[in-house]
Amino acid sequence: MKLIDKKHKNLIASFVKNFQFRIFGLAISFLIVLLINRFFGVATYGAYALVVTITQICTLFITFGIPNTLIKVIGNKNYNYLEAKNLLLKGCKIVLLFAIFPMIFFYFGSHFLADTVFKNTDLYIYFLIIALSIPFFVVHEIFVYFFVATKKFFNFNLFFFVIPNILLIGFLSLFHFLGKDSYFTILAFSLSIFFTVLIEIITIFKWKSDKNLEVQSTGELLKTASPLFFSGFLIYLLNATSVVILGLMVNEKDLGIYNLAFKIANLGLLIIVSISTITTPKIARLFGENKHEELKITIQNATKLISILTIPLVLVVIIFNQLILSFFSSEAIAAGNILIILILGVLVNAMSGNGDQILNMTNNQHILRNITLICFVSNVMANVALISYYGILGAALAGLFTNLLLNFLCVYYIKKKLGFYTLF
């Protein structure tokens, strides 16, 4: 049997195009880490990473699973672009309504979060800035997933990886040149998303109003989105839990070091996400058309390609972890073992297949919701226990354990429901 069927060689071609964009975006994102560390210090990067993580959790919560619902519904029902845009508008109205509540919470609770929860008074202004920026974060999340749903992968990569990061570098450099305080790092982040959203609006709508088409009702959209929301939110929390708990239990320096290792390890996710971006809408379409055999081949070929490309990357990171970390700062070298553990978790994800999206796109989102709930509770318990004894190393071990549990359960239920394994 050939490693990749000829029929699916276009998957490789599409991956190459997406991957080139993402490499560029990745290089910029690492430059951002470097700039914050060099311009504002490791402790500031720790605070910045903590607040950005909390912001991302909040954004995921507010969007209520609607981004993945766009991919699922548009793919399953084969909507045209005009119908897809009308579904997008319904989704935006819902999330903007939901955004009012966290805006109020962060605005009036900024002192409580900074002083009582995280015991860092400097975070007060960070949370005020986030309170005013939340609407732009949630709309940006909806827009980029809309590009995936409508298979406009060029736009997705441009607005997700390139434009926000270039703008962020510009604002960070400007604020450093002006000698601004550390909280201007989060202001730079917010401004970059704000201007990205303005460009996205022009790109999608071109300042023209479309006639009102009858697509899914708001009630149907929310009903479809709710299980996707819970699973997606919990999956993100699986990655973010360590950062938040570390923010409560360790100092900012250790938090910054852990986040740096975490970001480097997530280099492997670049490959997974690049291929998943292409295959997820296709999985939704094939399942909707009941093309079971083509669905199986598509998923298995995607797992093979992800694994083949991820394994060499993991080996490079394991062998040269000290050298890679030393590029950012001498203090970061202490995260060598943490980086190795985290990159092994990425390898587990790669070789198991993109189980969460497969379950979501094949009407098994309720199963994924239950899996992620089990894994989230296990992850919190593991983090609290292991961080108490091993500090940031414990957080990495908890993450690896959770990855193993999540992927085992996803592979098991995909086999049970769809009849085939996703393993490499």
N, C-alpha and C positions, 0 to 999 in steps of 0.2 A: 504493500500500500504506500502510495506517495505521501510525503510529509504534508504537503499542501496541495489539494486538488486543483487541477488546471482551471476548473470552473470558478474557483475563488481566488485566482491570482489578482483580480481587481481589488481585493481586500488589502493586499500588500501595497499596491499602487496608491490606494487612498490613504493608507497608513503613512506612507512616505511623505505625502503632501502635508498631512496634518502634523506629522512629527517634526518636520522642518520648522513650521510655525512655532510649535511648542518648545523646541530647543531654544529658539530665539527668546521666547517668553521666559523660559526657565533661566537662561543666562541673565536676563534682566532682573528676575526675582532674586537671584543670588547676589547680584550687584546691589540690590536694595538692602539685603541683610548686611552686606559688607559696609555700605554707606552709613546705615544706622549705627552699626557697631563702631565705625571709625569717627563719624561726626558727633554722635551723641553718647556713645558708651554702651557696654554690655548690659548694664542695669536698665538703661532706657529701652534697649531692645527687648529685655525681659518683660517690662511693663507694656510696651507696644504689642508684643506677641500675645500677652494675656488679654488685653482689651480687644484686639482683633479677633481672637478666638471666641470671646464672649459675644462679640458682634456677629460673627458667623453663626454661632448657635442661635442667637436671637433671630437672625435673618431666616435661617432654616425653619424655625418655629413659626414665624409669621407667614411664610409662603405656603405653609400647610400642605405640602406635597403637590402643589399645583405645577411646579416645573416638570416633574416626572409625569404628571397627568397629561400635560400637553403632548409629550412624546408618545405616551400610551394611546391616548384618544385619537390624535391626528394620524398615528400609524395604523391603529386597528380599523379606523373608519375611512382611512384614505382621503382625508379632507384636502381640498385644493387650498391655494395660498390665501385666497380671500376669506374662506371659511375659517382657516387657521388663525388669521388676524382677528377675526371677531371673537374666537375663543380666547385669544390672548387678552383682548380688552376686558372680557369678563373676569379673567384671572387677575388682571391688574387692579380692577375695582375692588375685588375681594381682599387682596393683600394690603392695599392702601388703607382700607377700613380697619383691618387687623393691626396695622402699624401704629394706630393712635395710642393703643394701650402701652406698648413698650416705650414709646416716646415719653409718655407721662411718667412711667416708672423710672426711666433713667434720668429724667430731668429732676424730678423731686426726690429721687432716691440716691442721687450721686454722692452725697455726703455719707450716707449710710453704707453704700458699697465700698467707698474709698476708706473710710475711717474704721468701720466695724467689721466688715467682711474680709477685706484684703489688707487692712491695717497699713495703708499707704495713702497719706493725705494728698500726695501728688496726683493720684488717679482721679481726683474730683473733677478736674477740668476735662480729662479724657472722656469721662462718662457724659458730661454736658455736651461735648462735641458730638458724641455718638447719638445722643437723644435727638439732635436736630438733623442727623444724617440718615436715620433709619429708612425713611421713604425711598431714598435713592438706592440704598443697598438692596432692598427687596425688589424694586422694579428692575434693577440690573440683573438680579438672579433670574427673574422671569424672562427677561429679554434674551439672555444667552441660551437658555434652554429652548426658547422658541426657535432660535436659529438651528439647534440640533434637530428639533421636531420636524422642521421644514427642510432638513438636509442642506442647509446653507452653512456648510462646515467652515468655509473661508471666513464668513462673518463671525461665527462662533469663536474661532481661534483669534481673530483680530481683536474682538471686543473682550475676550476673557483673558488672553495672555499678553497681548501687545500694548494696546492703547492705555489701559489703566496703569500698567507698570511704567511705561514711558512718562506718563503724566506724573506719577508718584516720584520718580527720580528727579524730574524737573522741580517739583515743589520741595522735596527734601534738600536739594542743592541750594535752592533759593533761600529757604529758611535757615540753613547752615551759614550761608554767606551773610545773611542779615543778623546772625548771632541770636536766633530765637531759642526759647526754652524747649525742653524735651517733649512737652505735650504737643508741640507743633508737628511731631511725627504723625500723630493720629489725625491732626487737621489736614496734613498733606494726603493721607490715605483717603479721607472723606472727600476732599476736593477732587481727587483723581477719579473717584466713582461718580461724582456729580457731573463732571464734564463728559465722562464716558456715556452716561445716560442721555445727555443732550444729543450726542452724536447718534446714539442708538435710535432715539425717537425719529430723528431726521431720516435715518437709513430705512427703518421699518415703515413709517407712515408717510414720509415725504410731504408732510404738512397737508395731506389730502384726507378727507373723511370718506370712508367706505360706506356703501349702503348696508343697512342692517340685515344680516342674514340670520336665519334661525339655525343655530347649532345646539350643542348641549345646553340645557337650562342651568341656571346657577345652582339649583338644588342637586341636579345630576352631577355637575362638576365637583361640588363639595363631597358628594357621596363617593365618587370615584377617587377623589384626592385623599380622603381621610386615612385609609390604611397605608397609602403611599407616604403620607406625611409622617405617620408614627414610625414606620420602618426607616425612612430616610433620616428623620430627626435623630433616632436612636443610633443609627449607623454613624452619623457625624459625631454624636456624643461619645461613641466608643473611642474615637481618636482624640476628641477634645477633653474628655474626662481627666486624663493624666495632667494636661496643662492646667486645668482649673484647680484640681486637688493639690498639685505642686505649688500653685499660687498661694494656697492656704497654708502649706506646710514647710516650704523651703524659702530661702532668700532669693532676691531678684537675680543675683549672679548665677546661681544654680539653675534657675528657671530659664535664663537666657541661654545657658550652655545646652540645656536639654532641648530647647526649641531649635537651636542651630542644628543639633544632631538629627532631630526629627525632620527638619526641612531637607537636609541632605539625603536621609533615608527615603524620603518621599519622591526623590528623583526617579525611583523605580516605578512609581505610580504614573509618571508621565507616559510610559509605554502603555500601561493598562488603560488609562483614560483615553489616550489617542485612539486605540482600537475600539474601545467601548463606545466612544462618540459615534463611530461609523456604524457599529453593529447594532446598537440599542434600537434605533428606529426601524432597522431592518427586521430585528427579532419581533418587534410589535406587529409589523406588517405581515410577516410570514405566519405568525400565530393567528392573526385575524383571518388570513386566507386559508387556514388549515393545511399548510404545506409542511407537514411534520418532518419528513425526511430532510428537506432542504434546511429547515430550522436546526435540526440536529447537526448537520454537516457545517453550517455556518458557525454555530457555537463552538464545536470542537476544533475547527480550523482557527478560530480566533484565539482559543486557549493555547493551541500549539504555537502560534506566532508570538503571542505575549510571552510565553515561557522561553522560547528560543532567544528572544531579544533581551529578556530580563536577567537570565542566568549569568551571562558575561558581565553585566553591569554590577550585579551583586558581588561577584568574585573580585572585581576591581575595588569596590568600596571596602570589602573585608580586608584585602591585602594592603591597601594604601590608606586605611582610615586615618592614621596619624598625620600623614602628609596632607590629606584633604582638609582635616580640621585645622592644621597649623596655618593654612592659608588665611583663615579668618581672624584668628588671634592665638597667642600662646596659651591663654587660659582655656581655650576650647579643646586642646589636646586631651584634657582629662575625660572627654566624652567618648573616647575610643571604643570601649566596651559597649556603651549605650548605642552607639551608631551601628555596631555589628548586630546587636540584638534586634534593633528596629528594622534593619535591612533584611534580616531573615524573615521578619513578619511580612514584608513586601513580597518576598519570594513565595511565601505560602499563598498570598493572595493571587499572584500570577499563575501558579501551577494548579490552582483550584478552579479557575475560570471566574468570570464575573457573575457570581451566583446571585447577588442581590438584584441586579437589573434583570437577569433571566427570570427570576421568580416574579418580579414586578410586571414585566411585559407579557407574561403568560397567564395572567389572572390568578396568580398564587401569592398576591400581595399580603393576604391575611396570614399565610404561613410565615412569610418573611417578617411581618410585624411581631409574631410570637417569638421567632428566633432571636430577633434583635433585642426584644425585651429581656429574654433570658441572658443574653450576652452582656447587655448593659448592666444588669444587676450584678452579674459575676465580675464584670470589669471594675465597678465601683468598689466591691469588696476586696478584690485583688489589689487595686491601687492603694486603698487605705492601709491594708495589712503590709504590703511590701514596701511602700514608701516610708512607713514608720521605721522599718528596720534597715532598708538599703538606700533611702533617698531617691535620687533621680534614676539610679540603676533599677530600683524597684518598679518605677513607673514603666520603664522599658520592658521588664519581665512581665508585668501585668498586660501590657499591650500585645506581646507575643502570645501569651496564653489565650487572650480573647480572640486574636486572629485565628488561631488553631481551632477554637471552639466554633466560631462563626462559620468558617469555611467548611468544616466537617458537617455541620448541620445543613448548610445550603446544598452541598454536594449530595447528601443523603436524600433530601426532599426533592431535588431535581430528578434524581434517579427514580424515586418513588412516583412522582407525578408525570414526568415526561418520558421516562423509560430509558434514559441514557446517562452516562457519567460525563462530567465536564473536565475531569482531571487530565493533566498532560501525560 
